[in-house]
C-alpha cells in the first residue's frame, strides 16, 4: 500500500506522516486503550514520568464517536476540581483536536508540570458547542479508603484505587464495622484505577464465598481462573456493590 501511494498519489507524499497515520490506525483498531506515540511524543512522555514535579488530571479516558471521552474522574483530583464529569467529550486538548488523537496522546497532553493548566474543549451531554475549561494539573496524592455511615444500618466504603495493601485495609475496616454491629455494607468504586490484579482478587474474596471471580486470558500466556475462597470471606452480611 505504501508503495502504491508513493507511485500513484497525485503529489509526492510525506511518508513520515503517512506511516505515522497508518500506525495510529493499526493500534486503535485493536482496542480503545492501545495507541501509538511518535518517537518525539514517547520521548516527551518518558521525561514527564521521570520528573518529580509532574502533575496529572486524575481523568481516565477512552475513545467514542472518533473523539476522546471521559470514563471516570478521581475524587478530589484536578479533573473534578475543574468540573469534568464522566461522559464528557473532549473536543480538543491544549488547542489540538481529538478527532484523530489517540488516548495515549491525550493523556500525554493532560500530563505536565504541577500547577500549570491545560485548556480542554468539553462537550457536555445535551450540548453541541464545546465549553473551554482550564484543568490545573496536580501531583498525584495518596488515595484513601473513604468510610461513610449512610444510616444506622448501612456502612459505605468508597474505593478509588486498588493498590497493594488495599485488601488488608478493607479487611480491617470490615472487621471493625462488624464489632460495631453494622449489618449492611455498600461499596462504591468512584473513578477506580486497578493497579494490581492480585489486589482486586483479594478484595473480592473478602465478600464472595463461592464461584469464579475472574479469568485472565492472553494470546501467548496460559489462561488463569481465580475462584472464591470461603475461608477468606470476612463479610457475610448483606452487601451491595
TORKOL-4160 file (C-alpha; in steps of 0.2 Angstrom, whole numbers, padded with zeros to 4 digits, m for minus):
241
<pt num="1" X="0000" Y="0000" Z="0000"/>
<pt num="2" X="0014" Y="0012" Z="0004"/>
<pt num="3" X="0022" Y="0008" Z="m0012"/>
<pt num="4" X="0006" Y="0011" Z="m0021"/>
<pt num="5" X="0004" Y="0028" Z="m0013"/>
<pt num="6" X="0022" Y="0033" Z="m0017"/>
<pt num="7" X="0020" Y="0028" Z="m0035"/>
<pt num="8" X="0002" Y="0034" Z="m0039"/>
<pt num="9" X="m0003" Y="0048" Z="m0027"/>
<pt num="10" X="m0006" Y="0065" Z="m0035"/>
<pt num="11" X="0008" Y="0073" Z="m0025"/>
<pt num="12" X="0024" Y="0067" Z="m0018"/>
<pt num="13" X="0018" Y="0061" Z="0000"/>
<pt num="14" X="0026" Y="0064" Z="0016"/>
<pt num="15" X="0030" Y="0046" Z="0020"/>
<pt num="16" X="0034" Y="0050" Z="0038"/>
<pt num="17" X="0016" Y="0057" Z="0041"/>
<pt num="18" X="0008" Y="0043" Z="0031"/>
<pt num="19" X="0017" Y="0030" Z="0041"/>
<pt num="20" X="0013" Y="0038" Z="0057"/>
<pt num="21" X="m0005" Y="0039" Z="0052"/>
<pt num="22" X="m0006" Y="0020" Z="0047"/>
<pt num="23" X="0002" Y="0015" Z="0064"/>
<pt num="24" X="m0011" Y="0026" Z="0073"/>
<pt num="25" X="m0025" Y="0017" Z="0064"/>
<pt num="26" X="m0017" Y="0000" Z="0067"/>
<pt num="27" X="m0015" Y="0001" Z="0085"/>
<pt num="28" X="m0033" Y="0009" Z="0088"/>
<pt num="29" X="m0041" Y="m0005" Z="0078"/>
<pt num="30" X="m0036" Y="m0017" Z="0092"/>
<pt num="31" X="m0045" Y="m0008" Z="0106"/>
<pt num="32" X="m0048" Y="0010" Z="0113"/>
<pt num="33" X="m0033" Y="0008" Z="0126"/>
<pt num="34" X="m0020" Y="0004" Z="0113"/>
<pt num="35" X="m0012" Y="0019" Z="0105"/>
<pt num="36" X="0004" Y="0024" Z="0095"/>
<pt num="37" X="0016" Y="0038" Z="0101"/>
<pt num="38" X="0028" Y="0045" Z="0089"/>
<pt num="39" X="0047" Y="0045" Z="0094"/>
<pt num="40" X="0045" Y="0063" Z="0099"/>
<pt num="41" X="0029" Y="0060" Z="0109"/>
<pt num="42" X="0037" Y="0045" Z="0118"/>
<pt num="43" X="0052" Y="0055" Z="0122"/>
<pt num="44" X="0041" Y="0068" Z="0130"/>
<pt num="45" X="0031" Y="0055" Z="0139"/>
<pt num="46" X="0047" Y="0047" Z="0147"/>
<pt num="47" X="0053" Y="0064" Z="0153"/>
<pt num="48" X="0037" Y="0068" Z="0161"/>
<pt num="49" X="0035" Y="0052" Z="0171"/>
<pt num="50" X="0053" Y="0054" Z="0177"/>
<pt num="51" X="0051" Y="0072" Z="0183"/>
<pt num="52" X="0046" Y="0073" Z="0201"/>
<pt num="53" X="0036" Y="0089" Z="0198"/>
<pt num="54" X="0025" Y="0081" Z="0185"/>
<pt num="55" X="0006" Y="0083" Z="0189"/>
<pt num="56" X="m0009" Y="0075" Z="0181"/>
<pt num="57" X="m0028" Y="0077" Z="0179"/>
<pt num="58" X="m0035" Y="0061" Z="0188"/>
<pt num="59" X="m0045" Y="0058" Z="0172"/>
<pt num="60" X="m0047" Y="0041" Z="0164"/>
<pt num="61" X="m0051" Y="0042" Z="0145"/>
<pt num="62" X="m0057" Y="0031" Z="0131"/>
<pt num="63" X="m0062" Y="0034" Z="0113"/>
<pt num="64" X="m0080" Y="0036" Z="0107"/>
<pt num="65" X="m0088" Y="0043" Z="0091"/>
<pt num="66" X="m0070" Y="0046" Z="0085"/>
<pt num="67" X="m0067" Y="0058" Z="0099"/>
<pt num="68" X="m0059" Y="0057" Z="0117"/>
<pt num="69" X="m0072" Y="0054" Z="0130"/>
<pt num="70" X="m0071" Y="0054" Z="0149"/>
<pt num="71" X="m0074" Y="0037" Z="0158"/>
<pt num="72" X="m0071" Y="0042" Z="0176"/>
<pt num="73" X="m0063" Y="0056" Z="0187"/>
<pt num="74" X="m0055" Y="0053" Z="0203"/>
<pt num="75" X="m0062" Y="0062" Z="0218"/>
<pt num="76" X="m0053" Y="0077" Z="0224"/>
<pt num="77" X="m0042" Y="0077" Z="0208"/>
<pt num="78" X="m0038" Y="0091" Z="0196"/>
<pt num="79" X="m0051" Y="0085" Z="0184"/>
<pt num="80" X="m0065" Y="0085" Z="0197"/>
<pt num="81" X="m0060" Y="0102" Z="0203"/>
<pt num="82" X="m0061" Y="0108" Z="0185"/>
<pt num="83" X="m0079" Y="0102" Z="0184"/>
<pt num="84" X="m0075" Y="0087" Z="0172"/>
<pt num="85" X="m0088" Y="0073" Z="0173"/>
<pt num="86" X="m0090" Y="0055" Z="0167"/>
<pt num="87" X="m0097" Y="0056" Z="0149"/>
<pt num="88" X="m0090" Y="0072" Z="0144"/>
<pt num="89" X="m0082" Y="0073" Z="0127"/>
<pt num="90" X="m0065" Y="0081" Z="0124"/>
<pt num="91" X="m0067" Y="0090" Z="0108"/>
<pt num="92" X="m0049" Y="0097" Z="0110"/>
<pt num="93" X="m0034" Y="0097" Z="0122"/>
<pt num="94" X="m0021" Y="0110" Z="0123"/>
<pt num="95" X="m0028" Y="0118" Z="0106"/>
<pt num="96" X="m0027" Y="0101" Z="0097"/>
<pt num="97" X="m0042" Y="0092" Z="0091"/>
<pt num="98" X="m0045" Y="0075" Z="0097"/>
<pt num="99" X="m0054" Y="0069" Z="0082"/>
<pt num="100" X="m0038" Y="0059" Z="0076"/>
<pt num="101" X="m0030" Y="0059" Z="0093"/>
<pt num="102" X="m0026" Y="0043" Z="0102"/>
<pt num="103" X="m0029" Y="0040" Z="0121"/>
<pt num="104" X="m0011" Y="0040" Z="0124"/>
<pt num="105" X="m0008" Y="0056" Z="0115"/>
<pt num="106" X="m0022" Y="0064" Z="0125"/>
<pt num="107" X="m0015" Y="0058" Z="0142"/>
<pt num="108" X="0002" Y="0065" Z="0137"/>
<pt num="109" X="m0006" Y="0082" Z="0134"/>
<pt num="110" X="m0015" Y="0081" Z="0151"/>
<pt num="111" X="0001" Y="0077" Z="0160"/>
<pt num="112" X="0013" Y="0091" Z="0164"/>
<pt num="113" X="0021" Y="0102" Z="0177"/>
<pt num="114" X="0011" Y="0103" Z="0193"/>
<pt num="115" X="0002" Y="0119" Z="0194"/>
<pt num="116" X="0001" Y="0123" Z="0176"/>
<pt num="117" X="m0015" Y="0122" Z="0166"/>
<pt num="118" X="m0021" Y="0114" Z="0150"/>
<pt num="119" X="m0036" Y="0120" Z="0141"/>
<pt num="120" X="m0049" Y="0107" Z="0136"/>
<pt num="121" X="m0064" Y="0109" Z="0125"/>
<pt num="122" X="m0078" Y="0100" Z="0133"/>
<pt num="123" X="m0094" Y="0095" Z="0125"/>
<pt num="124" X="m0107" Y="0091" Z="0139"/>
<pt num="125" X="m0122" Y="0079" Z="0137"/>
<pt num="126" X="m0136" Y="0088" Z="0128"/>
<pt num="127" X="m0124" Y="0102" Z="0121"/>
<pt num="128" X="m0117" Y="0104" Z="0104"/>
<pt num="129" X="m0104" Y="0118" Z="0107"/>
<pt num="130" X="m0088" Y="0114" Z="0117"/>
<pt num="131" X="m0085" Y="0124" Z="0133"/>
<pt num="132" X="m0067" Y="0129" Z="0136"/>
<pt num="133" X="m0061" Y="0123" Z="0153"/>
<pt num="134" X="m0044" Y="0125" Z="0162"/>
<pt num="135" X="m0038" Y="0109" Z="0170"/>
<pt num="136" X="m0024" Y="0114" Z="0183"/>
<pt num="137" X="m0013" Y="0099" Z="0184"/>
<pt num="138" X="m0009" Y="0092" Z="0202"/>
<pt num="139" X="0004" Y="0080" Z="0209"/>
<pt num="140" X="m0005" Y="0063" Z="0212"/>
<pt num="141" X="m0009" Y="0061" Z="0231"/>
<pt num="142" X="m0011" Y="0045" Z="0241"/>
<pt num="143" X="m0028" Y="0038" Z="0238"/>
<pt num="144" X="m0039" Y="0035" Z="0253"/>
<pt num="145" X="m0052" Y="0022" Z="0258"/>
<pt num="146" X="m0067" Y="0033" Z="0262"/>
<pt num="147" X="m0079" Y="0026" Z="0276"/>
<pt num="148" X="m0096" Y="0034" Z="0277"/>
<pt num="149" X="m0111" Y="0030" Z="0288"/>
<pt num="150" X="m0126" Y="0031" Z="0277"/>
<pt num="151" X="m0138" Y="0027" Z="0291"/>
<pt num="152" X="m0139" Y="0016" Z="0307"/>
<pt num="153" X="m0139" Y="0000" Z="0297"/>
<pt num="154" X="m0128" Y="0004" Z="0282"/>
<pt num="155" X="m0109" Y="0007" Z="0281"/>
<pt num="156" X="m0102" Y="0014" Z="0264"/>
<pt num="157" X="m0085" Y="0010" Z="0258"/>
<pt num="158" X="m0079" Y="0022" Z="0244"/>
<pt num="159" X="m0064" Y="0015" Z="0234"/>
<pt num="160" X="m0054" Y="0025" Z="0222"/>
<pt num="161" X="m0039" Y="0013" Z="0219"/>
<pt num="162" X="m0034" Y="m0005" Z="0222"/>
<pt num="163" X="m0016" Y="m0003" Z="0226"/>
<pt num="164" X="m0005" Y="m0016" Z="0235"/>
<pt num="165" X="m0011" Y="m0017" Z="0253"/>
<pt num="166" X="m0029" Y="m0011" Z="0250"/>
<pt num="167" X="m0037" Y="m0028" Z="0253"/>
<pt num="168" X="m0029" Y="m0029" Z="0270"/>
<pt num="169" X="m0035" Y="m0011" Z="0274"/>
<pt num="170" X="m0053" Y="m0016" Z="0268"/>
<pt num="171" X="m0052" Y="m0032" Z="0279"/>
<pt num="172" X="m0048" Y="m0022" Z="0294"/>
<pt num="173" X="m0062" Y="m0009" Z="0291"/>
<pt num="174" X="m0074" Y="m0023" Z="0289"/>
<pt num="175" X="m0069" Y="m0032" Z="0305"/>
<pt num="176" X="m0071" Y="m0015" Z="0314"/>
<pt num="177" X="m0088" Y="m0012" Z="0307"/>
<pt num="178" X="m0094" Y="m0030" Z="0312"/>
<pt num="179" X="m0088" Y="m0026" Z="0330"/>
<pt num="180" X="m0099" Y="m0011" Z="0330"/>
<pt num="181" X="m0114" Y="m0021" Z="0324"/>
<pt num="182" X="m0117" Y="m0014" Z="0306"/>
<pt num="183" X="m0127" Y="m0027" Z="0296"/>
<pt num="184" X="m0125" Y="m0020" Z="0279"/>
<pt num="185" X="m0111" Y="m0014" Z="0268"/>
<pt num="186" X="m0112" Y="m0003" Z="0252"/>
<pt num="187" X="m0096" Y="m0002" Z="0241"/>
<pt num="188" X="m0094" Y="0011" Z="0228"/>
<pt num="189" X="m0080" Y="0012" Z="0215"/>
<pt num="190" X="m0078" Y="0031" Z="0210"/>
<pt num="191" X="m0066" Y="0033" Z="0196"/>
<pt num="192" X="m0057" Y="0017" Z="0202"/>
<pt num="193" X="m0040" Y="0013" Z="0195"/>
<pt num="194" X="m0035" Y="m0005" Z="0197"/>
<pt num="195" X="m0016" Y="m0006" Z="0198"/>
<pt num="196" X="m0015" Y="m0024" Z="0204"/>
<pt num="197" X="m0025" Y="m0039" Z="0198"/>
<pt num="198" X="m0020" Y="m0049" Z="0214"/>
<pt num="199" X="m0026" Y="m0035" Z="0225"/>
<pt num="200" X="m0043" Y="m0035" Z="0216"/>
<pt num="201" X="m0045" Y="m0054" Z="0218"/>
<pt num="202" X="m0040" Y="m0052" Z="0236"/>
<pt num="203" X="m0053" Y="m0039" Z="0239"/>
<pt num="204" X="m0067" Y="m0049" Z="0230"/>
<pt num="205" X="m0063" Y="m0064" Z="0241"/>
<pt num="206" X="m0067" Y="m0054" Z="0256"/>
<pt num="207" X="m0086" Y="m0054" Z="0251"/>
<pt num="208" X="m0089" Y="m0068" Z="0238"/>
<pt num="209" X="m0090" Y="m0086" Z="0246"/>
<pt num="210" X="m0090" Y="m0096" Z="0231"/>
<pt num="211" X="m0089" Y="m0096" Z="0212"/>
<pt num="212" X="m0077" Y="m0089" Z="0199"/>
<pt num="213" X="m0071" Y="m0071" Z="0202"/>
<pt num="214" X="m0061" Y="m0068" Z="0186"/>
<pt num="215" X="m0052" Y="m0076" Z="0171"/>
<pt num="216" X="m0037" Y="m0069" Z="0163"/>
<pt num="217" X="m0033" Y="m0074" Z="0145"/>
<pt num="218" X="m0019" Y="m0069" Z="0133"/>
<pt num="219" X="m0013" Y="m0074" Z="0116"/>
<pt num="220" X="0004" Y="m0081" Z="0122"/>
<pt num="221" X="0000" Y="m0084" Z="0141"/>
<pt num="222" X="m0009" Y="m0098" Z="0149"/>
<pt num="223" X="m0027" Y="m0095" Z="0155"/>
<pt num="224" X="m0029" Y="m0091" Z="0173"/>
<pt num="225" X="m0045" Y="m0093" Z="0183"/>
<pt num="226" X="m0047" Y="m0086" Z="0200"/>
<pt num="227" X="m0060" Y="m0093" Z="0212"/>
<pt num="228" X="m0068" Y="m0088" Z="0228"/>
<pt num="229" X="m0060" Y="m0094" Z="0244"/>
<pt num="230" X="m0073" Y="m0097" Z="0258"/>
<pt num="231" X="m0060" Y="m0096" Z="0272"/>
<pt num="232" X="m0055" Y="m0079" Z="0266"/>
<pt num="233" X="m0073" Y="m0071" Z="0267"/>
<pt num="234" X="m0074" Y="m0058" Z="0281"/>
<pt num="235" X="m0091" Y="m0050" Z="0277"/>
<pt num="236" X="m0106" Y="m0062" Z="0277"/>
<pt num="237" X="m0119" Y="m0049" Z="0280"/>
<pt num="238" X="m0129" Y="m0041" Z="0266"/>
<pt num="239" X="m0118" Y="m0031" Z="0254"/>
<pt num="240" X="m0121" Y="m0020" Z="0238"/>
<pt num="241" X="m0108" Y="m0015" Z="0225"/>
